[in-house]
Amino acid sequence: MSRRRAYAAAGAAVLVAAVALGAAGPGDTIPDTFQIQATYQDGHVTISFADASGGTTRTVVEVLGMGETFHRTYGAGGFEERIPFPSPPRYGWGAHPVIFDIRHDTLGDLRIKTEIRDAGEPPAPLLLER
């Protein structure tokens, strides 16, 4: 591999790690603005979303990997949705990512991805796309 490709690959890895950890940079308020959780307990997945800034005008949520993809659109503010999910998946929760497409007054259009976790476990990291 040439040095140029090696530097490009290393730079891409650092960028992905920074986004995965929520370290979007100084002055960025993404981790402080959105509170997102997806938890499994007693045969249901509970997805919650809150916007501390009040600037969200629309949120589209999808849970992938199900027999029929869960897809719902919400207006301004926050929500909590409870989805029947009979048992934990055989191949782990990573097979069922939860995608939030958010339209925000000042931050623009964002996509945040996370995973479902069993109740009582720490929340999964949030992956941000702009």
N, C-alpha and C positions, 0 to 999 in steps of 0.2 A: 504494500500500500504506500502511495506517495505521501510525503509530508503534508502536502496541501489537503489531501483527503483525510489524513489522520487528525489534523487540526480541525477540520470541518466536523468530523464525527465527534470529537471531544467537545466542541462547542455546542453541538446539537444535544449531546447527553447532558451537559450542564444546564441548558435551557429547559429541557424536559424535567430535570430534577427540580429546578427552581419553581416551575409551574406546579408540579406535583406537591411540593411542600407549601404552596401558597405564598411563597416569597416573591411576589410580583414586583417588588421594588419600593423605594422610599416614596411616601406620599400616596401609594395605592391603597384604596380602602376596601377592596373586595372581601378579604377575610372578615373585616369588621362589619360589613354591610349585610351579608347574607348568612342566615343560620339555617342549615340544611341537615336533615337527618333522615335515614331510612333504616328502620329496625324491624326485626322479625320476632314475633312472640305469639304463642298460642294459635297457630294456624293463620296468622295475618301479618302482612307487611304494612307498617305505618310510615308514611312519607310526610314530612313536615317541612314547610318553607316559610321563612319570615324575612322581611326586608326592613332593617332598622332605619333606612333612609326614607322610606315611603315613596321612592321613585319608580318602583316597578309598575309598569302598566299592563304587562301580560307575561304569563309564564306557561309554557307548554312542558308537560312532564311525560316521559316515556319510560316504561320498564321493559327492557328487551329480554329475549330468551324464553319468554312464556309461550304456551301453546298459541295464545292470541296476545299480541303486544298490547300492554296497557298504554293508553294514550288519552290525555285529558288536557284541556286548556282552561286556565284560570285568569281572572281579571286582576285588578290592582290588589296590593296587600299580600297577606300570607294565607296559607291554607294548611289543612291536615287531611290526608286521605288514607283510608284503611282499605286494603286490598286483600281478598281471600287468597291464601297461599298454603295449601294443605300440609305440606311438609318441606323441610329444608332441601335444597337441590342436591342431587347425587354428586355433582362435580363442583360444588362450592358456590358461594354467592357471586364470585367473579363472572359466572356465566349469565348473570342477570343485572347488567349495569343499569343505573338510573340516570337518565339524561334530563337536564333542565335547560330549556331554551328560554332565555330571559330577555325581555325588552325593558330597558331602564332609561328614564328621562336624561340622565347626565352621563351614564356609563356606556350607553348604546346597547347593541345586541351582544349578548354573552351566551356561552354554552358552558355549563358546569356538569361534570360527570362524577358520580360517586358509586359506591357499592352498598348493598344491604348488609347489615351486621346483626347478629343476635342481640336481643335486648340485654343490657348490662355490659356489653363490650364497648370499648372506645369507638367513636365514629370513624368511618373510613375517610381517607384523605379526599379532598376535593380537587379535581383536575379542571383547570380553567382554559377555555379557548376564547379568543376575541375575534 
